Amino acid sequence: QVQLVESGGGLVQPGGSLRLSCAASGSNFRIYAMGWYRQAPGNQRELVARIRSDGKAFYIDSVKGRFTISRDNAKNTVYLQMNSLKPEDTAVYYCNTAPPASWSWGQGTQVTVSS
């Protein structure tokens, strides 16, 4: 059973930056497309960025040009660099395979964008 551990969230002012990390236990990480999801209070969880095993990345329109997803297969880790953060980016962020989300969810990491 793969375990996912997200980290790097926090409180940041609008316009600020954060870098999220997600470490996955187990093997074969490199063959999976991975994604970052987020869930704001009262909203469904949404996939905001994903990266294929070949490194090609995809983003939802609202984060294009601001967020960058990357991966380090040697470390079984996927990253999300978030720049120019907006209050509407406030959510709990999770990683998982994408799509679909095949592994058990981790605890997530809270990102709060507020002045």
Buried (B, 14 or more C-beta within 10 A) or exposed (E): EBEBBBBBBEEBEEEBEBBBBBBBEEEEBEEBBBBBBBBBEEEEBEBBBBBBEEEEBBBEEEBEEBBBBBBEBEEBBBBBBBBEBBEEBBBBBBBBBBEEBEBEBBEBBEBBBEE
